[in-house]
Amino acid sequence: MAKPEQPEGVQSSSVQSAYFDNAATSYPKPPGVVAAIRDCLDQSLTVARSTHRAPFRADDVLRRCRSRLSSYFGGSAAEEIIYTFSATDSLNIAINGLVPDGSHVLVSPLEHHSVMRPLHHRRRAGRVEFDVLPADSLGYVDIDSIRSLLRPETRCIIINWVSNVSGVMQPAAEIGRIASELGIDFLLDASQAGGSHPIDVQQLACTAMTMPGHKSMMSIPGTGILYLRRDREIEPWRIGGTGHRSELLFQPEERPHRYESGTPNVAGIVGLDAAMDWFEQTGIENISTHSKAITSCLWDGLSAIDGISLIGPSPQHPRGSVISFTVDGIDPIAFSEVLSSHFGISTRPGLHCAPSAHRHYGTLDSGGTVRLSVGYFTSEAEVDYCLSSIAEALAGFAASSA
């Protein structure tokens, strides 16, 4: 296939290190994001609760960013966007609100701990039940099984849109349509899709959607986003001070205050607002096209290396920018450590907080996989360096065991 174009600001010269851990957090950040956060930290970060004579108005930024995020994701109102502290926080708010006691839930076999641990905790307490949807060997769920697994008490379908283990991209819009027809909620975990793929919540027909702010959304850790459809109110999970209606002994009813107790991560949201400038200038289609091309180059190169077993779908199938592989006879953590210490390549080995996914792919008992994940700023030169380094590391392991 054609080689991807080099993004602006990425050097094409030879490299001595490479970052392939964007699924954990994106790096580098756009320069404007870094500058905005730095400027923010030089100002007062108080929100809505004090009077300060400062040029920086955090409330204005939070309102503006909320509106921009709603438009960016195809929402119908700014109050559908709720600021949280992580994707895990967003998922806990959504799960505890959309899944009342006595409910039954359907999930994919590739869910992250941020979904499965809350469900397992509540099932152990006898409060909810769930069934896992069957999936094929690549990880795509069998959507025809949704209706056959329904119970009278089924209230929600929860789907990890892009697997953080294999990159498989589920048919979210079709699942959302089915959930809508059945009159049940659809919760979409977009942790590995937000910022790297076009998103329209109307087309997806999701009740709620969650993501972190620090992965492909290009801000910093400690930020999360929860989209909650305007006509679907849930009980708040975090309860406390909101800086709004402080005379009340109970949580305010108005959005977004109802769901945003605690001091927000102002610097992180300032980063999100600056990232929106970058998204508007760069274009999500350009971001998505580049990520797909780089992912294809990486996949094709890995496929040509003997001793590597790739997990999940090839780029000819719907997928994200995550690629996992195993190495014959070598522990993934040991292999990843060699890539880091000898070649300066950042990867993520192990189970990736998703043992259910590794059980599905047969990699649980062997310690998981080595995960590579690209972003918009990943260059072709970095891919070439990564591939040659993996081949050299394999040769080194082979020589040491000879």
JOZIPE-V566895 format. One line per field, one symbol per residue. psi: psi as a letter, one per 30 degrees, with the letter a starting at -180 (. if undefined). burial: I if it has 9 or more other C-alpha atoms within 8 Angstrom, else O. Layout:
# JOZIPE-V566895
psi=???
burial=???
This chain:
# JOZIPE-V566895
psi=lkkklklkfkkglklflkjhhffekkkllkeeeeeeeeeefflkgkkgflkkikfkjeeeeeeeeeeeeeeegglfkeffkkkafleeeeeeeeefefilkglkkkllggllffeeeeeeeeeeggflllkkkllafffkljfffeeffklfgkfkkkkjejkfeffkjlieeeeeeeeeefglljkkjhegekffkkkjfeefhkelklllffbffgallgklkjkjkegjklkkekkakfgkhffkflklfklfeeghklklieeeeeeeeeeeeeeeeekeeeeeeeeeeeeeeeeeeeffjkfkjkkallfflklagkkkllkjgkkeeeeeeeeeeffgkkajlbfhgifeeeeefggefggblkkkklaegkleeeeeeeeeeeeeeeeeeeeff.
burial=OOOOOOOOOIOOOOOOIIIIIIIOIIOOIIOIIIOIIOOIIOIIIOIOOOOOOOOOOIOOIIOIIIIIIIIIIIIOIIIIIIIIIIIIIIIIIIIIIIIOOOIIIIIIIIIIIIIIOIIOOIIOOOIIIIIOIIIOOIIIIIOOIIOOOOOOOIIIIIIIIIIIIIIIIIOIIOIIIOIIOOOIIIIIIIIIIIIIIIIIIOOIIIIIIIIIIIIIIIIIIIIIIIIIIIOOOOOIIOOOOIOOOOOOOOOIOOOIIIIIIOOIIIIIIIIIIIIIOIIOOOOIOOIIOIIIIIIIIIIOIIIOOOOIIIIIIOIOOIIIIIIIIIIOOOIIIOIIOIIIOOIIIIIIIIIIOIIIIIIIIOIIOOIIIIIIIIIIIIIIIIIOIIIOIIIOIIOOOOOOOO
